[in-house]
Amino acid sequence: MHKNGENIYSSKQWCEYDPFMFNDMKFSIDRLVNAINERQKIVVYGSSELDSIFGVSLLLLVLKYLNADVEYYISEDISENCKLDSEVIKNHIKFLGADVLISVGCLVESKEQELWCKNMDLDIIIADNRPENDYDCFLVLNPNVRDSNYKEKDLSNCGVVFKLCQAIASYYNMKSINKYIDLVMLGTIASGKEIKGENKIIYEAGLKYLTHTNNYGLKALLKYHNIREFNKENLTKIVFLLTPTLNAIGRMDNARIVVELLTTEEPYRAVQISKYLSKEVNNSILNA
């Protein structure tokens, strides 16, 4: 089904981590390709946790590049047990006219919710690194499930999304998918996952791309804070600056602002958002 994807790999190291070894990857790509080509509505659903935010932003950038009809929703939840909210799906996701929902770091509440979504004709793809896979109706991208052939078991949620994006790039013969690796690297750091195996490859490649990043948001943030060296201290600082704070307008709104920063194509807008986020961080420190 998928086209030759050798050109999306910058190193032979990547070949050990073929995204099509994920369970349900082929079926997920089949469904997404149909949605993209038929201009069906795709909604990316994530939590306010920074690893998820990077994954949501990465998907938005790739799907918009392919001219997909895509929108996103960010939950207030930042817990490790974030679940899809039935009321949000009913009153917001379906209101948008969604045909496909891609969940980044949010699992299903119950079997009842799974069947309810199926009856609503809403196809759901779950990209998550937790070893929970007891679903009959959904496509699940998870390297930790017991019958998966995938080699790496310690990816962040953003890392799982990157494997989906690599598979999409393989199908559409996108030669520049690795230009987003700096986002994946920062998402991996934010997740607290150990930097080994594929995470180490992501980390090392991400450092190289971050030095000359073409992401307007990251570029503006680095310039505003005069960050030129990418040592452990500065990488931690970048993650800290992007982590949504809880304030008068709420963590969810700040999470959306971070998504806007990471996906904007307007340099001036990126500068303004960088200033806003820096102000929010300073206020949160003062109020702590």
GULO-412155 format. One record per residue (C-alpha): residue number from 0; chain; z, x, y. Coordinates in Angstrom, 2 decimals, always signed. Layout:
<sites>
  drenke  kolse        Z        X        Y
     NUM      A        Z        X        Y
...
</sites>
This chain:
<sites>
  drenke  kolse        Z        X        Y
       0      A    +0.00    +0.00    +0.00
       1      A    +1.02    +2.61    +2.59
       2      A    -1.33    +5.19    +3.97
       3      A    -0.89    +8.92    +3.60
       4      A    +2.11    +9.87    +5.76
       5      A    +2.04   +13.66    +5.57
       6      A    +1.31   +13.92    +9.28
       7      A    +4.64   +12.32   +10.23
       8      A    +6.60   +15.18    +8.70
       9      A    +7.12   +18.29   +10.78
      10      A    +8.54   +20.27    +7.86
      11      A    +8.31   +20.40    +4.09
      12      A   +12.04   +19.62    +4.13
      13      A   +11.25   +15.99    +4.99
      14      A    +9.23   +15.59    +1.81
      15      A   +12.48   +15.56    -0.20
      16      A   +13.47   +12.38    +1.63
      17      A   +10.56    +9.99    +1.14
      18      A   +11.43    +6.68    +2.88
      19      A    +9.55    +4.74    +0.21
      20      A   +12.24    +5.74    -2.31
      21      A   +14.54    +3.21    -0.62
      22      A   +14.91    -0.02    -2.53
      23      A   +12.99    -2.84    -0.80
      24      A   +11.17    -0.45    +1.57
      25      A    +7.70    -1.42    +0.36
      26      A    +8.53    -5.13    +0.65
      27      A   +10.10    -4.60    +4.09
      28      A    +6.96    -2.83    +5.34
      29      A    +4.73    -5.55    +3.89
      30      A    +6.73    -8.16    +5.78
      31      A    +6.87    -6.21    +9.04
      32      A    +3.16    -5.34    +8.98
      33      A    +2.36    -9.02    +8.57
      34      A    +4.70    -9.91   +11.45
      35      A    +3.22    -7.20   +13.71
      36      A    -0.40    -8.04   +12.95
      37      A    +0.13   -11.80   +13.24
      38      A    +2.25   -11.48   +16.41
      39      A    +5.22   -13.17   +14.78
      40      A    +8.55   -12.91   +16.57
      41      A   +10.80   -10.06   +15.41
      42      A   +14.42    -9.90   +16.57
      43      A   +16.51    -6.74   +16.11
      44      A   +20.23    -7.58   +15.72
      45      A   +22.88    -4.88   +16.23
      46      A   +26.52    -4.35   +17.08
      47      A   +28.06    -2.74   +20.17
      48      A   +28.86    +0.36   +18.12
      49      A   +26.84    +3.31   +19.44
      50      A   +25.24    +4.27   +16.12
      51      A   +23.85    +0.73   +15.88
      52      A   +22.70    +0.81   +19.52
      53      A   +20.64    +3.94   +18.85
      54      A   +19.10    +2.23   +15.81
      55      A   +18.25    -0.90   +17.81
      56      A   +16.71    +1.20   +20.59
      57      A   +14.64    +3.24   +18.11
      58      A   +13.23    +0.10   +16.49
      59      A   +12.39    -1.41   +19.88
      60      A   +10.50    +1.71   +20.94
      61      A    +8.48    +1.92   +17.73
      62      A    +7.71    -1.81   +17.47
      63      A    +6.74    -2.08   +21.14
      64      A    +4.45    +0.92   +20.69
      65      A    +2.70    -1.11   +18.00
      66      A    +2.49    -4.09   +20.38
      67      A    +4.83    -6.18   +18.22
      68      A    +6.42    -9.34   +19.63
      69      A   +10.00    -8.05   +19.54
      70      A   +13.32    -8.83   +21.22
      71      A   +16.89    -7.85   +20.44
      72      A   +20.44    -9.15   +20.32
      73      A   +23.64    -7.09   +20.58
      74      A   +26.93    -8.42   +19.21
      75      A   +30.28    -7.77   +20.88
      76      A   +31.61    -6.51   +17.55
      77      A   +32.15    -2.75   +17.17
      78      A   +34.07    -2.87   +13.89
      79      A   +32.91    -1.28   +10.64
      80      A   +32.84    -4.77    +9.13
      81      A   +30.45    -6.31   +11.66
      82      A   +28.80    -9.46   +10.29
      83      A   +25.83   -11.57   +11.32
      84      A   +27.08   -14.54   +13.32
      85      A   +25.75   -17.91   +12.10
      86      A   +26.21   -19.54   +15.50
      87      A   +24.27   -16.74   +17.18
      88      A   +21.47   -17.08   +14.62
      89      A   +21.37   -20.85   +15.06
      90      A   +21.70   -21.05   +18.84
      91      A   +20.03   -17.83   +19.98
      92      A   +17.92   -16.10   +17.33
      93      A   +16.11   -19.22   +16.14
      94      A   +15.88   -20.44   +19.74
      95      A   +13.79   -17.34   +20.42
      96      A   +11.45   -18.49   +17.67
      97      A   +12.29   -15.59   +15.35
      98      A   +10.36   -15.20   +12.12
      99      A   +11.94   -11.90   +11.09
     100      A   +15.39   -10.52   +11.86
     101      A   +16.21    -6.84   +11.35
     102      A   +19.95    -6.27   +11.17
     103      A   +21.24    -2.81   +12.12
     104      A   +24.81    -2.28   +10.95
     105      A   +25.68    -5.98   +10.56
     106      A   +26.10    -7.51    +7.11
     107      A   +25.96   -11.10    +5.89
     108      A   +29.08   -13.27    +6.20
     109      A   +28.69   -15.12    +2.89
     110      A   +26.34   -16.45    +0.23
     111      A   +26.31   -19.70    +2.18
     112      A   +24.97   -17.91    +5.24
     113      A   +22.32   -16.19    +3.13
     114      A   +21.06   -19.49    +1.72
     115      A   +21.26   -21.13    +5.14
     116      A   +19.04   -18.43    +6.68
     117      A   +16.58   -18.80    +3.82
     118      A   +16.36   -22.54    +4.43
     119      A   +15.63   -21.83    +8.09
     120      A   +12.58   -19.76    +7.05
     121      A   +14.09   -16.68    +8.67
     122      A   +13.26   -13.46    +6.80
     123      A   +15.99   -10.87    +7.15
     124      A   +15.84    -7.11    +6.61
     125      A   +19.23    -5.39    +6.50
     126      A   +19.37    -1.70    +7.48
     127      A   +22.89    -0.56    +6.69
     128      A   +24.61    +2.46    +5.17
     129      A   +27.45    +0.57    +3.47
     130      A   +27.28    +0.09    -0.30
     131      A   +27.16    -3.70    -0.17
     132      A   +23.99    -5.13    -1.66
     133      A   +24.84    -8.44    -3.32
     134      A   +21.95   -10.37    -1.79
     135      A   +19.38   -12.56    -3.49
     136      A   +17.26   -13.61    -0.51
     137      A   +17.27   -10.63    +1.84
     138      A   +15.54    -7.25    +1.87
     139      A   +18.13    -4.48    +1.95
     140      A   +17.52    -0.88    +3.08
     141      A   +20.60    +1.00    +1.89
     142      A   +20.62    +4.49    +0.35
     143      A   +23.99    +3.86    -1.32
     144      A   +23.13    +0.99    -3.68
     145      A   +23.61    +1.87    -7.33
     146      A   +19.94    +1.53    -8.34
     147      A   +18.46    +3.41    -5.40
     148      A   +16.33    +6.50    -6.09
     149      A   +16.92    +7.88    -2.61
     150      A   +18.47   +11.34    -2.51
     151      A   +20.62   +11.23    +0.62
     152      A   +23.68    +8.93    +0.54
     153      A   +25.37    +9.74    +3.83
     154      A   +22.94    +8.58    +6.52
     155      A   +24.13    +6.81    +9.66
     156      A   +22.86    +3.30   +10.36
     157      A   +20.49    +4.86   +12.89
     158      A   +19.38    +7.26   +10.14
     159      A   +18.57    +4.32    +7.85
     160      A   +16.54    +2.79   +10.69
     161      A   +14.70    +6.08   +11.09
     162      A   +13.61    +5.90    +7.45
     163      A   +12.22    +2.43    +8.15
     164      A   +10.41    +3.80   +11.21
     165      A    +9.01    +6.70    +9.17
     166      A    +7.62    +4.18    +6.68
     167      A    +6.13    +2.09    +9.50
     168      A    +4.60    +5.26   +10.96
     169      A    +3.14    +6.15    +7.58
     170      A    +1.41    +2.78    +7.31
     171      A    +0.01    +2.87   +10.85
     172      A    -0.73    +6.61   +10.79
     173      A    +1.51    +7.27   +13.80
     174      A    +1.55   +11.02   +14.35
     175      A    +4.39   +11.11   +16.87
     176      A    +7.28    +9.39   +15.08
     177      A    +9.43   +12.53   +15.19
     178      A    +9.50   +12.43   +18.99
     179      A   +12.32    +9.90   +18.60
     180      A   +14.43   +12.24   +16.48
     181      A   +16.74   +13.08   +19.40
     182      A   +17.93    +9.44   +19.39
     183      A   +18.56    +9.64   +15.64
     184      A   +20.46   +12.90   +16.05
     185      A   +22.76   +11.41   +18.70
     186      A   +23.26    +8.28   +16.60
     187      A   +24.25   +10.50   +13.68
     188      A   +26.80   +12.32   +15.84
     189      A   +28.15    +9.00   +17.12
     190      A   +28.57    +7.76   +13.54
     191      A   +30.80   +10.69   +12.61
     192      A   +28.74   +11.40    +9.49
     193      A   +28.92   +14.90    +8.05
     194      A   +26.08   +17.16    +9.20
     195      A   +24.65   +18.15    +5.83
     196      A   +21.58   +17.36    +3.75
     197      A   +19.13   +15.17    +5.63
     198      A   +21.62   +14.77    +8.48
     199      A   +21.39   +18.53    +9.03
     200      A   +17.60   +18.33    +9.20
     201      A   +17.89   +15.46   +11.70
     202      A   +20.48   +17.40   +13.71
     203      A   +18.43   +20.59   +13.94
     204      A   +15.17   +18.77   +14.73
     205      A   +16.96   +16.54   +17.24
     206      A   +18.30   +19.54   +19.15
     207      A   +14.78   +20.91   +19.58
     208      A   +13.42   +17.58   +20.82
     209      A   +16.39   +16.92   +23.11
     210      A   +15.68   +20.14   +24.99
     211      A   +12.35   +18.69   +26.14
     212      A   +13.02   +15.00   +25.55
     213      A   +10.40   +12.50   +26.67
     214      A   +12.94    +9.67   +26.70
     215      A   +13.32    +8.66   +30.34
     216      A   +16.90    +7.48   +29.84
     217      A   +18.15   +10.63   +28.15
     218      A   +16.26   +12.77   +30.64
     219      A   +17.91   +10.98   +33.58
     220      A   +21.38   +11.17   +32.01
     221      A   +21.07   +14.88   +31.31
     222      A   +19.84   +15.61   +34.83
     223      A   +22.53   +13.48   +36.50
     224      A   +25.28   +15.34   +34.64
     225      A   +23.53   +18.72   +34.84
     226      A   +23.56   +19.15   +31.07
     227      A   +21.23   +22.00   +30.11
     228      A   +22.87   +23.50   +27.03
     229      A   +23.23   +21.44   +23.88
     230      A   +26.37   +22.79   +22.28
     231      A   +28.93   +20.68   +20.45
     232      A   +30.90   +19.97   +23.63
     233      A   +27.88   +18.70   +25.58
     234      A   +26.56   +16.62   +22.69
     235      A   +29.98   +14.98   +22.42
     236      A   +29.87   +14.37   +26.17
     237      A   +26.47   +12.64   +25.92
     238      A   +27.77   +10.37   +23.17
     239      A   +30.89    +9.62   +25.23
     240      A   +28.82    +8.74   +28.31
     241      A   +26.68    +6.31   +26.30
     242      A   +29.52    +4.61   +24.41
     243      A   +29.89    +1.05   +25.79
     244      A   +33.13    +0.44   +27.67
     245      A   +35.12    -2.79   +27.80
     246      A   +35.37    -4.04   +31.37
     247      A   +35.05    -7.20   +33.46
     248      A   +31.50    -7.91   +32.32
     249      A   +32.29    -7.12   +28.70
     250      A   +31.35    -4.50   +26.14
     251      A   +28.31    -6.48   +24.99
     252      A   +26.68    -6.36   +28.41
     253      A   +27.31    -2.64   +28.71
     254      A   +25.80    -2.15   +25.25
     255      A   +22.67    -3.95   +26.43
     256      A   +22.54    -1.68   +29.46
     257      A   +22.63    +1.36   +27.14
     258      A   +19.72    -0.13   +25.16
     259      A   +17.83    -0.61   +28.41
     260      A   +18.48    +3.02   +29.37
     261      A   +17.18    +4.30   +26.05
     262      A   +14.06    +2.11   +26.05
     263      A   +13.00    +1.97   +29.70
     264      A    +9.60    +3.33   +30.69
     265      A   +10.56    +3.51   +34.38
     266      A   +12.05    +6.84   +35.54
     267      A   +13.66    +5.33   +38.64
     268      A   +15.34    +2.60   +36.59
     269      A   +16.62    +5.25   +34.18
     270      A   +18.28    +7.12   +37.06
     271      A   +19.97    +3.95   +38.33
     272      A   +21.31    +3.05   +34.89
     273      A   +22.60    +6.61   +34.39
     274      A   +24.56    +6.34   +37.63
     275      A   +25.96    +2.95   +36.60
     276      A   +27.08    +4.14   +33.17
     277      A   +28.73    +7.22   +34.66
     278      A   +30.63    +5.00   +37.08
     279      A   +31.73    +2.75   +34.20
     280      A   +33.03    +5.75   +32.25
     281      A   +34.99    +7.00   +35.27
     282      A   +36.49    +3.55   +35.82
     283      A   +37.52    +3.26   +32.18
     284      A   +39.26    +6.65   +32.37
     285      A   +41.13    +5.65   +35.53
     286      A   +42.21    +2.34   +34.00
     287      A   +43.28    +3.85   +30.69
</sites>
